[in-house]
């Protein structure tokens, strides 16, 4: 297949490039190559590349910045995916769009299924939900893949910086009262390849297995894996104590979509993925 990847400079985009390039022809586009808010530029790229699959990793992902730039959030996370979906529909290309657990409010006791009713509590979540709805309204050839707590090499969020934070003397704040199942970017990239190769459509969830965790749990397990390399002290904090501009869902655990009939695999335990990420062999009992 010929696969076009937007948002190729981000954490997930880089992993998707690495995964797909081993098996398919890849066209990777950073924002300087293609701003998906530009409808004419999208048409020009589609006419030139004639790709079979488009994977959209482009988004405004700074949750707090979205609160103060609502217009920018909806431009990048809602209007632009809609334009991309329309171009994919016209070209009969299969669009795979990455969405988020933040479309939910985090009040459900159990894991969120793909058909649970969204109720975003932040501008970021609302804009990502609007992006999903825009795609569904114009394209039959699409998959929407929701991830949560994405982490991996080169990421800028707490989980992605765990190694640097924990191996530096000082204190690390671990949020104790919100819970998710995180998504390891390398594993998500593999999952997206399965979605692309099997032409899977609809809405699906891609999170790692294991028990739901708080970021305090995540940091504590990372510290145990690092052993003597860990120099920092972990300090529990609550979400309220951080007083961040955007509200976060307090329990946005997603139910992973594993479906052997469509070659959609279960993903490994997040603790095993974290061990790989930190360069620490997983201890087997």
N, C-alpha and C positions, 0 to 999 in steps of 0.2 A: 504493500500500500504506500501511497504518498500521504504523509501526515504533516499538517501545518499546525504549528504550536504558537499561540499568542501568549504574551506575558512570559516569554522564555527566559528573561533575566532574573525572575524571582526564585524563591526556594523550590517550589514544586515544579516550576517550569524547567529548571536545570536538571532535576531528577527525571522528568518526563523525556527530555532530550536524550539523556544517557540511556534510559531504558529502551526507547523506541529506535534509536540509531543503530542498535545491535541487530535489529530485525527488519527495519523498513527504511524507506527514503524519508528524510526529515527536512522540513523547512522551518527553522526556528526564528521567530520574530520578537525582538524587544520593542519597547514603545517607540523608539526612534525609527524603527523599520515600519511599524504599523500602529497608529493610534486608532483603536477600534471605535472611537467617538466620531471618526471621519468616514462617513458612508461612501464617499467617492473613492477614498483610498482602499477601503475593503473591496469594492468592486474591481478596482485595478489589480489588486493582489490576487483575487480569485480568478480573474481572467488569465492572468499570467501563470499561476501555479497549478490550477486545475487539480486540487487535492481531493483525495477520497475521504479523509477524516480531518476535522478541525478540532483541536483541543484548546479550550479557552481557559488559560491560567491567569489572564489579566484581570485585575481588580484593585479597588482602593481598599486595603486591608487594615489600615490603622484605625482601630475601632473608635478611639477617642477623637481623632482628627475628623472622623465622619460627623461627630456631634456638632462641630463648629463649621463644617463645610457640607451642609446637606445637599446643596446643588451639585457639588463635585462628586459626592457619594452616589447620588442617583444617576448622574451622567455616566460614571465609570461602571457602576454595578448593576444598573437597570437598563438605561437607554442603549448603552453600547452593546451589551449582550443581545438585546433585541435586534439591533442592526446586523450583528454577526449572524444571528439565527435566520434572518430574512435572506441574507446572501447565501447561507448554507442551503436553505430550502430551494432557492432558485437554481443552485448548482447541483442539487441532489447529493450534497456532501453530508456526512454524518457528523453532527456537532456533539462534542462532549464538553459540558460546561461544569466547572467546579463551584459548588455552593458550600453552605456552612450550617452548623448546628445553631447558629445565632438567629435563625428564623423562628426558633421556639423560645418560649418564655422561661423554661427551666423549672416549671412547677409540677411536672409529672413525676410520680414516684418511680416508675419503671422506665426502661429504655423507650425512646421515641421511635415508632415505626414510620416508614416512608409516607404513609397516608394519614398520620396524625395531623390535626389542625394547627397550622403555624400561628404564632402570636408574638412577633418580634417586639422587644422592649428597648431597642436602640435604633438609631438612624442606620447604622451599619446593617443590622439585621433586616430592617424594613427595606433597605435598598437592595439587598441580596434576594429577598423574597420577590420584590418587584422584578428583578432580573429573571428569576425562574418563571414568573407569570408571563413576562414578555416573550420568552423563548417558546413556551407552550402555545402561545397565541398565534405564532407565525410558522412554526416548524414541526413537521411530523417526524423528521429524521434527527432525533436528538436523544441524549442521555444527560440527566442532571445528577451529578455525583456529589453528595454532601460529605464533607470531612469535618473533623473537630480537633482542636488543639494540635494543629500541624507542626511537626518539628523535624529538624534535619540540619545537615551541614550548611552553614552560610545563612541560616535564618536569623532574624533579628528579635524574635520573641523570647520569653523566659525559658521555655523548654529547649529551644535551639541553642541558647547560650549557657546551658547548664554546666558544661565542662569548664568554661572560662570562669563562670561565677563561683563554682565550688572549689576550684584549684587556686583561687586567689584569696589570701588572708582577708578576713572581714566577716560581715554578716550577709546572709541571703534571706530575703523575706519569702516565705512560702505560704500561699493562700490556703487556708484550712477548711473553708466552708463552701467551696464550689466543686462540683464533681463532673468528670467527663470520662470517656474512653478516648485517648489521644490517637492521632493518625501519624505514622512515621512516613515521611515523604517518599522514601525509596520504595516502601511497600505499596503506597498509593499509586505510584507510577506504574508498577507492575500490574496492579489491579486495573488501571486505566487501559493498559495494553490489552488485557483480556476483554474489556468492554469494547474496545475498538475492533479487535480481531473477530469478535463474535457478533458484532453489530447490535449490541444490546441497547435497547431503548428504554425510556421511562425514567423514573426517579429512583435512585439507589443510594445506599449509605456505605461509606468506606472508612471503617475505623478498625484499629487493632483489637485483638481479643484480650481477655484478662479481666480482672475486677475493676470497676470504676475507681478512679483515683482523684484526689485533690492535687493541686500543684505542690502542696506540702508533701504529700505521699510521693509524688514524682521526684521531687528534689531529695527526699530522704533516701529513696531507693537508689538514685543516682550517686549519692554520697557513699552508700554502702558498696556500690560497684567500684568506685574510684579508690577506696581503701586509703592507703597512706598518701595518695596524691591529693586527697581532699583536705583543704586548709581552712575552709570557711565554716562558720557556725550558722545553722539554719534557725531562723526565728519565725514562729507561726504568727500570721496576721489574718484578720478577716477581710472580706471584700469591702465592708463598710469602712474599716480603718484606712484603707487606701484612698477613699474618697475620689475615685476616678470620674471623669466627666460622663462616660457612658455606662449605663447599667449592663451587667453581664447576667446571662441565665445561670442560676445557681446549681442546677442539675440538668445539663443538656446531654445526657448519655444517649447516643444513637444506637439503634439496633442494626448491626452490620448485615448487609445483604450478601449472603452466600447462597449460590444457586447452581448446583452441579449441572443441571439441565442446560444452563446458559454458560457454563464454564466460568462462573464467578466464584473464586475461591474464598475461603475464610482466610483472614490474615493472622499472623502469629501474635502471640502475647506481647503487649506493649513493653513488658519488662525485658523480654528477649531482644526486641528491637532497640530498646534503650541501651542494652549492653553492647550491641553491635555499634550503635552510634558513638558510644563513649570509647570504643576500642577495647572493651573488656570482655573476655570470653564468658559466656553464660555458664554458671555453675549448675551442674546436673546432679540431682539427688539419686 
